[in-house]
Amino acid sequence: MNTYMNEVVLAVFRYFDTGKNPSREGPERFYHGFVEGLMVELADTVRAALDQIERKQYETVLVEKGIPRERIRRYGFAFRGKTVLIGGGFCDS
């Protein structure tokens, strides 16, 4: 993953993206901002997946089969390359 991110940074980021006279920590702060942006994007995707699960009431089939609502969990998955973010929890009553 580190090799891939280095390739992305070298291909996409220019000298001026990290500041005209970057301090020693400057490029690292920029990289952290870049990674944080990826995580925010993944979090938005997870939220959208959970919203879809709630909106379409996927748990209804399970409840109709006798599974107690308090045993049902909802999970949203977001992938970007080898990075994955999973969010979710119990089904609302």
Phi and psi in radians as a Rosetta constraint file:
Dihedral C 1 N 2 CA 2 C 2 CIRCULARHARMONIC -1.077 0.35
Dihedral N 2 CA 2 C 2 N 3 CIRCULARHARMONIC -0.737 0.35
Dihedral C 2 N 3 CA 3 C 3 CIRCULARHARMONIC -1.092 0.35
Dihedral N 3 CA 3 C 3 N 4 CIRCULARHARMONIC -0.779 0.35
Dihedral C 3 N 4 CA 4 C 4 CIRCULARHARMONIC -1.058 0.35
Dihedral N 4 CA 4 C 4 N 5 CIRCULARHARMONIC -0.823 0.35
Dihedral C 4 N 5 CA 5 C 5 CIRCULARHARMONIC -1.108 0.35
Dihedral N 5 CA 5 C 5 N 6 CIRCULARHARMONIC -0.642 0.35
Dihedral C 5 N 6 CA 6 C 6 CIRCULARHARMONIC -1.092 0.35
Dihedral N 6 CA 6 C 6 N 7 CIRCULARHARMONIC -0.718 0.35
Dihedral C 6 N 7 CA 7 C 7 CIRCULARHARMONIC -1.097 0.35
Dihedral N 7 CA 7 C 7 N 8 CIRCULARHARMONIC -0.743 0.35
Dihedral C 7 N 8 CA 8 C 8 CIRCULARHARMONIC -1.083 0.35
Dihedral N 8 CA 8 C 8 N 9 CIRCULARHARMONIC -0.832 0.35
Dihedral C 8 N 9 CA 9 C 9 CIRCULARHARMONIC -1.056 0.35
Dihedral N 9 CA 9 C 9 N 10 CIRCULARHARMONIC -0.795 0.35
Dihedral C 9 N 10 CA 10 C 10 CIRCULARHARMONIC -1.161 0.35
Dihedral N 10 CA 10 C 10 N 11 CIRCULARHARMONIC -0.595 0.35
Dihedral C 10 N 11 CA 11 C 11 CIRCULARHARMONIC -1.397 0.35
Dihedral N 11 CA 11 C 11 N 12 CIRCULARHARMONIC -0.542 0.35
Dihedral C 11 N 12 CA 12 C 12 CIRCULARHARMONIC -1.828 0.35
Dihedral N 12 CA 12 C 12 N 13 CIRCULARHARMONIC -0.761 0.35
Dihedral C 12 N 13 CA 13 C 13 CIRCULARHARMONIC -1.499 0.35
Dihedral N 13 CA 13 C 13 N 14 CIRCULARHARMONIC 2.371 0.35
Dihedral C 13 N 14 CA 14 C 14 CIRCULARHARMONIC -1.810 0.35
Dihedral N 14 CA 14 C 14 N 15 CIRCULARHARMONIC 2.980 0.35
Dihedral C 14 N 15 CA 15 C 15 CIRCULARHARMONIC -0.954 0.35
Dihedral N 15 CA 15 C 15 N 16 CIRCULARHARMONIC -0.752 0.35
Dihedral C 15 N 16 CA 16 C 16 CIRCULARHARMONIC -1.274 0.35
Dihedral N 16 CA 16 C 16 N 17 CIRCULARHARMONIC -0.287 0.35
Dihedral C 16 N 17 CA 17 C 17 CIRCULARHARMONIC -1.167 0.35
Dihedral N 17 CA 17 C 17 N 18 CIRCULARHARMONIC -0.477 0.35
Dihedral C 17 N 18 CA 18 C 18 CIRCULARHARMONIC -1.783 0.35
Dihedral N 18 CA 18 C 18 N 19 CIRCULARHARMONIC 0.114 0.35
Dihedral C 18 N 19 CA 19 C 19 CIRCULARHARMONIC 1.895 0.35
Dihedral N 19 CA 19 C 19 N 20 CIRCULARHARMONIC 2.621 0.35
Dihedral C 19 N 20 CA 20 C 20 CIRCULARHARMONIC -1.130 0.35
Dihedral N 20 CA 20 C 20 N 21 CIRCULARHARMONIC -0.787 0.35
Dihedral C 20 N 21 CA 21 C 21 CIRCULARHARMONIC -2.234 0.35
Dihedral N 21 CA 21 C 21 N 22 CIRCULARHARMONIC 1.275 0.35
Dihedral C 21 N 22 CA 22 C 22 CIRCULARHARMONIC -1.133 0.35
Dihedral N 22 CA 22 C 22 N 23 CIRCULARHARMONIC 2.474 0.35
Dihedral C 22 N 23 CA 23 C 23 CIRCULARHARMONIC -1.290 0.35
Dihedral N 23 CA 23 C 23 N 24 CIRCULARHARMONIC 3.071 0.35
Dihedral C 23 N 24 CA 24 C 24 CIRCULARHARMONIC -1.051 0.35
Dihedral N 24 CA 24 C 24 N 25 CIRCULARHARMONIC -0.638 0.35
Dihedral C 24 N 25 CA 25 C 25 CIRCULARHARMONIC -1.521 0.35
Dihedral N 25 CA 25 C 25 N 26 CIRCULARHARMONIC -0.236 0.35
Dihedral C 25 N 26 CA 26 C 26 CIRCULARHARMONIC -0.963 0.35
Dihedral N 26 CA 26 C 26 N 27 CIRCULARHARMONIC -0.956 0.35
Dihedral C 26 N 27 CA 27 C 27 CIRCULARHARMONIC -1.058 0.35
Dihedral N 27 CA 27 C 27 N 28 CIRCULARHARMONIC -0.602 0.35
Dihedral C 27 N 28 CA 28 C 28 CIRCULARHARMONIC -1.152 0.35
Dihedral N 28 CA 28 C 28 N 29 CIRCULARHARMONIC -0.702 0.35
Dihedral C 28 N 29 CA 29 C 29 CIRCULARHARMONIC -1.084 0.35
Dihedral N 29 CA 29 C 29 N 30 CIRCULARHARMONIC -0.698 0.35
Dihedral C 29 N 30 CA 30 C 30 CIRCULARHARMONIC -1.108 0.35
Dihedral N 30 CA 30 C 30 N 31 CIRCULARHARMONIC -0.762 0.35
Dihedral C 30 N 31 CA 31 C 31 CIRCULARHARMONIC -1.082 0.35
Dihedral N 31 CA 31 C 31 N 32 CIRCULARHARMONIC -0.743 0.35
Dihedral C 31 N 32 CA 32 C 32 CIRCULARHARMONIC -1.083 0.35
Dihedral N 32 CA 32 C 32 N 33 CIRCULARHARMONIC -0.672 0.35
Dihedral C 32 N 33 CA 33 C 33 CIRCULARHARMONIC -1.106 0.35
Dihedral N 33 CA 33 C 33 N 34 CIRCULARHARMONIC -0.687 0.35
Dihedral C 33 N 34 CA 34 C 34 CIRCULARHARMONIC -1.100 0.35
Dihedral N 34 CA 34 C 34 N 35 CIRCULARHARMONIC -0.831 0.35
Dihedral C 34 N 35 CA 35 C 35 CIRCULARHARMONIC -1.137 0.35
Dihedral N 35 CA 35 C 35 N 36 CIRCULARHARMONIC -0.693 0.35
Dihedral C 35 N 36 CA 36 C 36 CIRCULARHARMONIC -1.063 0.35
Dihedral N 36 CA 36 C 36 N 37 CIRCULARHARMONIC -0.679 0.35
Dihedral C 36 N 37 CA 37 C 37 CIRCULARHARMONIC -1.068 0.35
Dihedral N 37 CA 37 C 37 N 38 CIRCULARHARMONIC -0.701 0.35
Dihedral C 37 N 38 CA 38 C 38 CIRCULARHARMONIC -1.097 0.35
Dihedral N 38 CA 38 C 38 N 39 CIRCULARHARMONIC -0.735 0.35
Dihedral C 38 N 39 CA 39 C 39 CIRCULARHARMONIC -1.171 0.35
Dihedral N 39 CA 39 C 39 N 40 CIRCULARHARMONIC -0.652 0.35
Dihedral C 39 N 40 CA 40 C 40 CIRCULARHARMONIC -1.110 0.35
Dihedral N 40 CA 40 C 40 N 41 CIRCULARHARMONIC -0.730 0.35
Dihedral C 40 N 41 CA 41 C 41 CIRCULARHARMONIC -1.073 0.35
Dihedral N 41 CA 41 C 41 N 42 CIRCULARHARMONIC -0.750 0.35
Dihedral C 41 N 42 CA 42 C 42 CIRCULARHARMONIC -1.132 0.35
Dihedral N 42 CA 42 C 42 N 43 CIRCULARHARMONIC -0.723 0.35
Dihedral C 42 N 43 CA 43 C 43 CIRCULARHARMONIC -1.087 0.35
Dihedral N 43 CA 43 C 43 N 44 CIRCULARHARMONIC -0.684 0.35
Dihedral C 43 N 44 CA 44 C 44 CIRCULARHARMONIC -1.098 0.35
Dihedral N 44 CA 44 C 44 N 45 CIRCULARHARMONIC -0.687 0.35
Dihedral C 44 N 45 CA 45 C 45 CIRCULARHARMONIC -1.158 0.35
Dihedral N 45 CA 45 C 45 N 46 CIRCULARHARMONIC -0.724 0.35
Dihedral C 45 N 46 CA 46 C 46 CIRCULARHARMONIC -1.077 0.35
Dihedral N 46 CA 46 C 46 N 47 CIRCULARHARMONIC -0.787 0.35
Dihedral C 46 N 47 CA 47 C 47 CIRCULARHARMONIC -1.045 0.35
Dihedral N 47 CA 47 C 47 N 48 CIRCULARHARMONIC -0.733 0.35
Dihedral C 47 N 48 CA 48 C 48 CIRCULARHARMONIC -1.102 0.35
Dihedral N 48 CA 48 C 48 N 49 CIRCULARHARMONIC -0.693 0.35
Dihedral C 48 N 49 CA 49 C 49 CIRCULARHARMONIC -1.127 0.35
Dihedral N 49 CA 49 C 49 N 50 CIRCULARHARMONIC -0.767 0.35
Dihedral C 49 N 50 CA 50 C 50 CIRCULARHARMONIC -1.145 0.35
Dihedral N 50 CA 50 C 50 N 51 CIRCULARHARMONIC -0.671 0.35
Dihedral C 50 N 51 CA 51 C 51 CIRCULARHARMONIC -1.075 0.35
Dihedral N 51 CA 51 C 51 N 52 CIRCULARHARMONIC -0.729 0.35
Dihedral C 51 N 52 CA 52 C 52 CIRCULARHARMONIC -1.115 0.35
Dihedral N 52 CA 52 C 52 N 53 CIRCULARHARMONIC -0.744 0.35
Dihedral C 52 N 53 CA 53 C 53 CIRCULARHARMONIC -1.037 0.35
Dihedral N 53 CA 53 C 53 N 54 CIRCULARHARMONIC -0.769 0.35
Dihedral C 53 N 54 CA 54 C 54 CIRCULARHARMONIC -1.200 0.35
Dihedral N 54 CA 54 C 54 N 55 CIRCULARHARMONIC -0.801 0.35
Dihedral C 54 N 55 CA 55 C 55 CIRCULARHARMONIC -1.085 0.35
Dihedral N 55 CA 55 C 55 N 56 CIRCULARHARMONIC -0.713 0.35
Dihedral C 55 N 56 CA 56 C 56 CIRCULARHARMONIC -1.566 0.35
Dihedral N 56 CA 56 C 56 N 57 CIRCULARHARMONIC -0.054 0.35
Dihedral C 56 N 57 CA 57 C 57 CIRCULARHARMONIC 0.891 0.35
Dihedral N 57 CA 57 C 57 N 58 CIRCULARHARMONIC 0.907 0.35
Dihedral C 57 N 58 CA 58 C 58 CIRCULARHARMONIC -1.044 0.35
Dihedral N 58 CA 58 C 58 N 59 CIRCULARHARMONIC -0.453 0.35
Dihedral C 58 N 59 CA 59 C 59 CIRCULARHARMONIC -1.242 0.35
Dihedral N 59 CA 59 C 59 N 60 CIRCULARHARMONIC -0.257 0.35
Dihedral C 59 N 60 CA 60 C 60 CIRCULARHARMONIC -0.954 0.35
Dihedral N 60 CA 60 C 60 N 61 CIRCULARHARMONIC -0.748 0.35
Dihedral C 60 N 61 CA 61 C 61 CIRCULARHARMONIC -1.061 0.35
Dihedral N 61 CA 61 C 61 N 62 CIRCULARHARMONIC -0.729 0.35
Dihedral C 61 N 62 CA 62 C 62 CIRCULARHARMONIC -1.179 0.35
Dihedral N 62 CA 62 C 62 N 63 CIRCULARHARMONIC -0.747 0.35
Dihedral C 62 N 63 CA 63 C 63 CIRCULARHARMONIC -1.084 0.35
Dihedral N 63 CA 63 C 63 N 64 CIRCULARHARMONIC -0.725 0.35
Dihedral C 63 N 64 CA 64 C 64 CIRCULARHARMONIC -1.119 0.35
Dihedral N 64 CA 64 C 64 N 65 CIRCULARHARMONIC -0.431 0.35
Dihedral C 64 N 65 CA 65 C 65 CIRCULARHARMONIC -1.534 0.35
Dihedral N 65 CA 65 C 65 N 66 CIRCULARHARMONIC 0.082 0.35
Dihedral C 65 N 66 CA 66 C 66 CIRCULARHARMONIC 1.654 0.35
Dihedral N 66 CA 66 C 66 N 67 CIRCULARHARMONIC 0.120 0.35
Dihedral C 66 N 67 CA 67 C 67 CIRCULARHARMONIC -1.385 0.35
Dihedral N 67 CA 67 C 67 N 68 CIRCULARHARMONIC 2.158 0.35
Dihedral C 67 N 68 CA 68 C 68 CIRCULARHARMONIC -1.066 0.35
Dihedral N 68 CA 68 C 68 N 69 CIRCULARHARMONIC 2.375 0.35
Dihedral C 68 N 69 CA 69 C 69 CIRCULARHARMONIC -0.961 0.35
Dihedral N 69 CA 69 C 69 N 70 CIRCULARHARMONIC -0.609 0.35
Dihedral C 69 N 70 CA 70 C 70 CIRCULARHARMONIC -1.236 0.35
Dihedral N 70 CA 70 C 70 N 71 CIRCULARHARMONIC -0.184 0.35
Dihedral C 70 N 71 CA 71 C 71 CIRCULARHARMONIC -1.661 0.35
Dihedral N 71 CA 71 C 71 N 72 CIRCULARHARMONIC -0.139 0.35
Dihedral C 71 N 72 CA 72 C 72 CIRCULARHARMONIC -1.535 0.35
Dihedral N 72 CA 72 C 72 N 73 CIRCULARHARMONIC 2.332 0.35
Dihedral C 72 N 73 CA 73 C 73 CIRCULARHARMONIC -2.022 0.35
Dihedral N 73 CA 73 C 73 N 74 CIRCULARHARMONIC 2.644 0.35
Dihedral C 73 N 74 CA 74 C 74 CIRCULARHARMONIC -2.048 0.35
Dihedral N 74 CA 74 C 74 N 75 CIRCULARHARMONIC 2.357 0.35
Dihedral C 74 N 75 CA 75 C 75 CIRCULARHARMONIC -2.339 0.35
Dihedral N 75 CA 75 C 75 N 76 CIRCULARHARMONIC 2.401 0.35
Dihedral C 75 N 76 CA 76 C 76 CIRCULARHARMONIC -2.011 0.35
Dihedral N 76 CA 76 C 76 N 77 CIRCULARHARMONIC 2.355 0.35
Dihedral C 76 N 77 CA 77 C 77 CIRCULARHARMONIC -2.039 0.35
Dihedral N 77 CA 77 C 77 N 78 CIRCULARHARMONIC 2.435 0.35
Dihedral C 77 N 78 CA 78 C 78 CIRCULARHARMONIC -2.296 0.35
Dihedral N 78 CA 78 C 78 N 79 CIRCULARHARMONIC 2.315 0.35
Dihedral C 78 N 79 CA 79 C 79 CIRCULARHARMONIC -2.124 0.35
Dihedral N 79 CA 79 C 79 N 80 CIRCULARHARMONIC 2.495 0.35
Dihedral C 79 N 80 CA 80 C 80 CIRCULARHARMONIC -2.542 0.35
Dihedral N 80 CA 80 C 80 N 81 CIRCULARHARMONIC 1.778 0.35
Dihedral C 80 N 81 CA 81 C 81 CIRCULARHARMONIC 1.131 0.35
Dihedral N 81 CA 81 C 81 N 82 CIRCULARHARMONIC -2.191 0.35
Dihedral C 81 N 82 CA 82 C 82 CIRCULARHARMONIC -1.655 0.35
Dihedral N 82 CA 82 C 82 N 83 CIRCULARHARMONIC 0.063 0.35
Dihedral C 82 N 83 CA 83 C 83 CIRCULARHARMONIC -1.600 0.35
Dihedral N 83 CA 83 C 83 N 84 CIRCULARHARMONIC 2.347 0.35
Dihedral C 83 N 84 CA 84 C 84 CIRCULARHARMONIC -2.329 0.35
Dihedral N 84 CA 84 C 84 N 85 CIRCULARHARMONIC 2.504 0.35
Dihedral C 84 N 85 CA 85 C 85 CIRCULARHARMONIC -2.237 0.35
Dihedral N 85 CA 85 C 85 N 86 CIRCULARHARMONIC 2.275 0.35
Dihedral C 85 N 86 CA 86 C 86 CIRCULARHARMONIC -2.118 0.35
Dihedral N 86 CA 86 C 86 N 87 CIRCULARHARMONIC 2.318 0.35
Dihedral C 86 N 87 CA 87 C 87 CIRCULARHARMONIC -2.391 0.35
Dihedral N 87 CA 87 C 87 N 88 CIRCULARHARMONIC 2.772 0.35
Dihedral C 87 N 88 CA 88 C 88 CIRCULARHARMONIC 2.647 0.35
Dihedral N 88 CA 88 C 88 N 89 CIRCULARHARMONIC -2.840 0.35
Dihedral C 88 N 89 CA 89 C 89 CIRCULARHARMONIC 2.913 0.35
Dihedral N 89 CA 89 C 89 N 90 CIRCULARHARMONIC -2.689 0.35
Dihedral C 89 N 90 CA 90 C 90 CIRCULARHARMONIC -1.237 0.35
Dihedral N 90 CA 90 C 90 N 91 CIRCULARHARMONIC 2.687 0.35
Dihedral C 90 N 91 CA 91 C 91 CIRCULARHARMONIC -1.293 0.35
Dihedral N 91 CA 91 C 91 N 92 CIRCULARHARMONIC 2.382 0.35
Dihedral C 91 N 92 CA 92 C 92 CIRCULARHARMONIC -1.194 0.35
Dihedral N 92 CA 92 C 92 N 93 CIRCULARHARMONIC 2.661 0.35
